[in-house]
Amino acid sequence: MRLIMIDEYNDKTMQLARPIYDRHRRVLLAAGRTIHPKYLERLRQMDIKYLFVDDLISEGITMEELMDMPSWMDATEIVQKAFEDVKANKPLNIREMQKLVVRLVDEVSRRKILIIIPSTSLSVELRPYAHAVNVALLSLQIGKKLRLNSLQMRDLAMGALLHDIGKAVKGDEHHALKGFEYLRRNREISLLSAHVAYQHHETFNGEGAPRKIRHKEIHQYAQICGIANRFENLISEEGVPPHEAMEALMAKSNIDFAQELVHLFINTIPSYPPGTKVKMSDGREAIVTKIMNHMQRPYIRYLSTNEEISLTEKPNLLIISVIHDKNKE
């Protein structure tokens, strides 16, 4: 299995490996089938950018590093309900959100590596909520690297899940301010979680929003959420490959984000997820098969010989580019 951009899909060589859902979270296309060109065009109209496929070159790649789709969709549904309740001026179901937080913390804690499913693999209507789940999962992985305790991880997760909740609150203020004002009135939500929503658009250099605070004035959890938010937007909405998204974050070190947190993120999240087709420094094409210990030095399999090697054992062998095979229709 591998993740491809929709324009790379070839109905002669690929089958869908994971279902595609419509805006009501119903299965639109089931796994194991070929996508007819008419349906492919419909997916493009829905602005779905990514597909999980099985093909010959990805044989044997399980992508176990991904959260399973049903659990991810359940989490997305819970966040959607929270946003809809706030928009309808109904009480937030804190108990349901707390249960989700516990599940996400457990998901990250028990895994060595967790790769997110791009939110743009779903229909437009579901993306804001899938985005929130992804931001929480990315944030928790940094929290885990920082050795936060379980209470701290839960506060970070709640803040990340609700970082954009202000967009569901009526008013003309910046959504970060609206979100903070809403969350801080709820006694069951930590003030730290509320500050994640408040400060996730603040920047290290003091040019962010809504208050233009800087450096240590920005809470660490909000900085973590800000990095996760930027990365998820880059790979999902803008279709930027993970390794280029990492480079974009590095370019913002000590400008938008604290340098030490950016470095921590880069050493925690893989730049080349399993299934990524790459060109190596020896001129040969390969596919990333798995990640064991080093986030930026995965195992690769040469496409010409099926030889699999660990890049940690070949320090002089480098990935020089990612290959996207545009399908010529």
HUTAVEN-V252874 format. One record per backbone hydrogen bond with DSSP energy under -0.5 kcal/mol. CO is the residue of the C=O (numbers start at 1). NH is the residue of the N-H. E is the energy in kcal/mol with one decimal. If there is no record, write none. Layout:
{{CO NH E} {CO NH E}}
This chain:
{{2 53 -2.9} {4 51 -2.5} {5 8 -2.4} {6 9 -1.4} {7 327 -2.7} {10 13 -1.1} {10 14 -1.9} {15 54 -2.7} {16 32 -4.0} {20 28 -3.6} {20 29 -1.6} {21 123 -0.5} {22 25 -2.0} {26 22 -2.5} {26 28 -0.6} {29 20 -2.4} {30 33 -0.8} {33 16 -2.8} {34 36 -0.7} {36 39 -0.7} {36 40 -2.5} {37 41 -2.1} {38 42 -1.5} {39 43 -2.3} {40 44 -1.9} {41 45 -2.1} {42 46 -1.5} {43 48 -2.2} {44 47 -1.6} {46 124 -0.7} {49 6 -2.4} {51 4 -2.8} {51 53 -0.6} {52 17 -3.2} {52 18 -1.0} {53 2 -2.4} {54 15 -2.1} {55 58 -0.6} {56 59 -1.3} {58 61 -2.2} {60 62 -0.7} {63 66 -1.9} {65 115 -2.3} {68 72 -2.1} {69 73 -2.8} {70 74 -2.4} {71 75 -2.3} {72 76 -2.2} {73 77 -2.3} {74 78 -2.0} {75 79 -2.0} {76 80 -2.4} {77 81 -2.4} {78 82 -1.9} {79 83 -2.4} {80 84 -2.7} {81 85 -2.4} {82 86 -2.2} {83 87 -2.5} {84 88 -1.9} {85 90 -3.5} {86 89 -1.5} {92 94 -1.9} {93 97 -1.9} {94 98 -2.9} {95 99 -2.1} {96 100 -1.9} {97 101 -2.5} {98 102 -2.2} {99 103 -2.0} {100 104 -2.6} {101 105 -2.6} {102 106 -2.2} {103 107 -2.4} {104 108 -2.2} {105 109 -2.6} {106 110 -2.1} {108 111 -0.8} {115 67 -0.8} {116 118 -0.6} {118 121 -1.7} {119 122 -1.5} {120 49 -2.5} {120 50 -1.0} {123 126 -1.4} {123 127 -0.8} {124 127 -0.8} {124 128 -0.5} {126 129 -0.7} {126 130 -2.0} {127 131 -3.2} {128 132 -1.4} {129 133 -1.9} {130 134 -2.6} {131 135 -2.7} {132 136 -2.0} {133 137 -2.3} {134 138 -2.6} {135 139 -2.5} {136 140 -2.5} {137 141 -1.3} {138 142 -1.4} {139 143 -2.5} {140 144 -2.7} {141 145 -1.6} {142 146 -1.9} {143 148 -2.4} {144 147 -1.3} {149 153 -2.5} {150 154 -2.0} {151 155 -2.2} {152 156 -2.5} {153 157 -2.6} {154 158 -2.5} {155 159 -2.2} {156 160 -2.3} {157 161 -2.7} {158 162 -1.7} {160 163 -1.1} {162 165 -1.7} {164 167 -2.2} {165 168 -1.9} {166 169 -1.2} {174 177 -0.7} {174 178 -2.3} {175 179 -2.4} {176 180 -2.0} {177 181 -2.6} {178 182 -2.1} {179 183 -2.7} {180 184 -2.7} {181 185 -0.6} {182 185 -0.6} {183 186 -1.5} {185 187 -0.8} {186 189 -1.7} {188 190 -0.5} {190 194 -1.9} {191 195 -1.9} {192 196 -1.2} {193 197 -1.3} {194 198 -1.9} {195 199 -2.5} {196 200 -1.1} {199 202 -2.0} {201 209 -1.6} {203 206 -2.1} {204 215 -1.4} {214 217 -2.5} {215 218 -1.6} {219 223 -2.0} {220 224 -2.5} {221 225 -2.5} {222 226 -2.5} {223 227 -2.2} {224 228 -2.4} {225 229 -2.9} {226 230 -2.3} {227 231 -2.5} {228 232 -2.6} {229 233 -2.1} {230 234 -2.1} {231 235 -2.4} {232 236 -2.3} {233 237 -0.5} {233 238 -2.0} {234 240 -2.7} {241 244 -0.8} {241 245 -2.3} {242 246 -2.3} {243 247 -1.6} {244 248 -2.2} {245 249 -2.0} {246 250 -2.5} {247 251 -2.0} {248 252 -0.5} {249 252 -1.2} {250 253 -1.6} {252 255 -2.2} {252 256 -2.3} {252 257 -1.8} {255 205 -2.2} {256 204 -1.4} {257 254 -3.5} {258 261 -0.6} {258 262 -1.9} {259 263 -2.5} {260 264 -1.8} {261 265 -2.3} {262 266 -2.4} {263 267 -1.7} {265 268 -1.5} {265 269 -2.2} {271 243 -0.7} {273 276 -1.8} {276 288 -2.6} {277 323 -2.9} {278 286 -2.8} {279 320 -2.6} {279 321 -1.3} {280 283 -2.2} {284 280 -3.1} {285 303 -2.1} {285 304 -0.5} {286 278 -2.8} {287 301 -2.5} {288 275 -3.5} {290 299 -2.9} {293 295 -0.6} {294 297 -0.9} {295 271 -0.7} {295 272 -0.6} {298 311 -2.1} {299 289 -2.2} {299 290 -0.8} {300 309 -2.5} {301 287 -2.0} {302 306 -2.3} {307 302 -2.6} {309 300 -2.6} {309 311 -0.5} {310 313 -1.2} {311 314 -0.8} {314 317 -2.0} {316 318 -0.5} {318 281 -2.4} {318 320 -0.6} {321 279 -2.5} {322 324 -0.5} {323 325 -0.6} {324 326 -1.1} {327 329 -0.9}}
